Amino acid sequence: MFATNLQRYRQCHTGRSRVALTAVAMIVGILLAFIDTSVAFGAQSVSNYSISLNAAQVPSNPKQVTLTAQVSATGRTGNTTGMTVDFYLAASQFAGQFGGKAPLLLVGTAKTDASGVATVTYSPTWKGAQSLTAQINDASGNTLATASTTYTAGSASFPFKGTLQSKRPDGMLGRWVGGILLGILAILWLMLIGSAVRVNLIFKRTSHRYAR
Amino acid sequence: MTRKQVEKVDTTASTTIDDSRAEEAMSIAYDGVDPVPAREDIREAAMRPVLQTGKWWWTATITLSVVVIAGIFAWIMQLRDGLGSAGYNNQAFWAIYEADLVAFIGVTYGGAVVSAVLRLTKAHWRAPLTRIAEATALVTLPIGMMFIIPHLGESPRIWELVWPPYWNLSSPILWDFFAVSTYLLATMVFFYLPLIPDLKITLQRLSNGPDNIKTRICKKLYSIVGNNWVGSIAQRRTLHGALGLISIMIIPMAVSVHSVLSFAFSSSSRAGYLETIFPVLFVVGALYTGVALVIVMAAAFRRGYGLERYITGKHFVRLGFILVALGAAYLYLTFTEYLVDGYSGTIGNASWVYQTILGRYWIPFWFFVVGAGILPLAVLAFKRLRNTKGIVTASVIVLLAMWVKRLVIVIPPATEPLIKSPLNTANATWGTYHFTWIPIFITLAATAAIPLLMLVLFKFVPILPVAEMEEMAAEDGGLEEDLSSPDKNYYSDNRQIKRIPKMTERQVRQNVRY
């Protein structure tokens, strides 16, 4: 349409008018470039997102860390509400088993609120530096944005300690049963050693008597 | 002290002292005379390894030592490079060392079955075999126990397994350690007790022989252990009583060791390991391989030391019958295990049964069926094959096939995929285990260590239980065999048996030896 109008303008106008119209067209073009292109030329498929990550100790529990991700959208229709954010921990101690690259362990997943903020609480399992990553993906699994931060944990806890101990079979077996089995073993050892010692003592005694 | 007080003290004395006093009285009544006639031929044959060192002994010892050293070197390499260097990976988390552990501890049962069971049933034909059987058990058990070290990987922390503050009573490995160490103690006592009279005989022989460092050390050691033996009735009664008790104890101990060993598998939740039949299967398998190893060892030492006169074709045939009975039982138990698992239709079980019988593990499985199931039956079934050569060959193949069977027990369930449908072989991702030179060298070293340790052991102790054999001969009234053709089959051996007149008690008393 724009080209047709331009052709009609070329046919109808000349001189000063053409220069004026050209200037107007240029101004409109420049303005259009700053307006959301989705309106002017149809919907765009991918919006641009950015994410930032912050890790802070939970004041009431020093063994816990709150991971807060702030998702922002750059683009005319970017919507940051209800987006899924995955939080990962880079387990550097296992890097040797993964070709020198620290594997990312999923520590939690949260959805963003109306202001684009997603939060999870994480309990470090070792003291020292924790390399944390937040990541958002689209529906196809493509990574839209990632952010990383480092947190130094002053204290750590083994999250399954209590649970595992209560499920230990010797807990179910009972100390008494274990004690009885060990007692049977001790009796067997005493009988075996006792047999050998007894035989030797009797041999010694009988041989001495015979010698006399 | 009044007479009454003395009597009171006497009555509170232990029964052991009372018994020993009665035995002392008996021994005095017999005037210390050894009631069993000495047999020079037996003594000469039994002392042969102690007194003679042939060129072949040095050749065999050096060759076997080289293999053992190569195995130690391989283990050091594994310590440096980790379990991955032995072919282990995320899926094949158990493989050859677990199979070796089961196989090597299993073969110790030969000592228990040949010596203890036959001793309790008073089977006199056992006598020439007992020392070799007990020695086999004695040297094989520590070798088997050592496989836990490369199997667990982190060897520097192995002590934590057995150190009381670290005990984990829920772990089958810990109970396995308890069971095996108790069995080891029983095996040592069982080896030591019948040795006492023989050490006295050895001491006498060494006193008559050349005086060198070896004989001086031996004499010193033997005089501590065997010097009190006078061969009286009282001492014999004491010895027989103690041996009877240990024989009774060692059989359930042997059963417990291997059933506890199977708990490492059967107390897990993995299909193929979670089997209630495993304790029985493991015990029978251990007895089976134990008898096979005794046959092989007896044949090797018989050949090496020229003991054909004492360890005859008859012994091999009788052991062969025991071997076949145990082999048939093992085959049946394997069939039962596979039938129940395959019939259950659960994906995990049906999968490994299919893969073992018809799938990726069919070659080792059918090698086991033929080698350890059909072959021994065939050898004993046909008269032409029922001889020493046939039975020893079958035993060697049984040992090999049963080792392969232990691999078949360990590896397929470990490598079975747990995520994708394992029935669909095209899509399932089965793990793999490939041997590397490290576990092969370690396994060969352990295998070589058995004859090596036995060769060394028999440089210090008589290879035949002299006192026992003389006693048996006296009790049997001198039942002897014409051993001109000992390698003939069982029936032809029987035809050549001749009977010599039984000795009277007076004749027995006249044979003073000590």
Contacts between the chains, C-beta under 8 A, distances in Angstrom:
chain1	res1	chain2	res2	distance
A	168	B	168	7.9
A	168	B	170	5.2
A	169	B	170	3.8
A	170	B	168	7.0
A	170	B	169	4.0
A	170	B	170	4.0
A	171	B	170	7.8
A	173	B	169	6.7
A	173	B	170	6.8
A	178	B	169	4.6
A	181	B	175	7.8
A	182	B	178	7.8
A	185	B	178	5.6
A	185	B	182	6.0
A	188	B	182	5.5
A	188	B	186	7.8
A	188	B	249	7.0
A	188	B	253	7.4
A	189	B	182	6.5
A	189	B	185	6.4
A	191	B	245	7.5
A	191	B	249	6.8
A	192	B	182	7.7
A	192	B	185	5.2
A	192	B	186	5.5
A	192	B	189	5.0
A	192	B	246	7.1
A	192	B	249	7.1
A	193	B	185	7.4
A	193	B	189	7.6
A	195	B	189	6.2
A	195	B	193	7.5
A	195	B	242	4.7
A	195	B	245	6.0
A	195	B	246	6.1
A	196	B	189	5.0
A	196	B	192	6.3
A	196	B	193	6.7
A	196	B	242	7.7
A	198	B	16	6.4
A	198	B	238	7.8
A	198	B	242	7.0
A	199	B	193	6.2
A	199	B	196	7.2
A	199	B	238	5.8
A	199	B	239	6.4
A	199	B	242	4.9
A	200	B	228	7.0
A	201	B	20	7.7
A	202	B	16	8.0
A	202	B	20	4.9
A	202	B	23	6.7
A	202	B	234	7.6
A	202	B	235	7.2
A	202	B	238	4.8
A	203	B	196	7.0
A	203	B	228	3.8
A	203	B	229	6.0
A	203	B	235	5.7
A	203	B	238	7.2
A	204	B	228	4.7
A	205	B	20	5.8
A	205	B	24	6.6
A	206	B	20	7.2
A	206	B	23	6.4
A	206	B	24	5.3
A	206	B	27	5.2
A	206	B	228	7.6
A	206	B	230	6.9
A	206	B	232	6.2
A	206	B	234	5.3
A	206	B	235	5.7
A	207	B	227	7.5
A	207	B	228	4.1
A	207	B	229	7.2
A	207	B	230	5.1
A	207	B	235	7.9
A	209	B	24	5.1
A	209	B	27	7.2
A	209	B	28	6.7
A	210	B	27	6.3
A	210	B	28	7.4
A	210	B	32	4.3
A	210	B	230	5.1
A	210	B	232	6.6
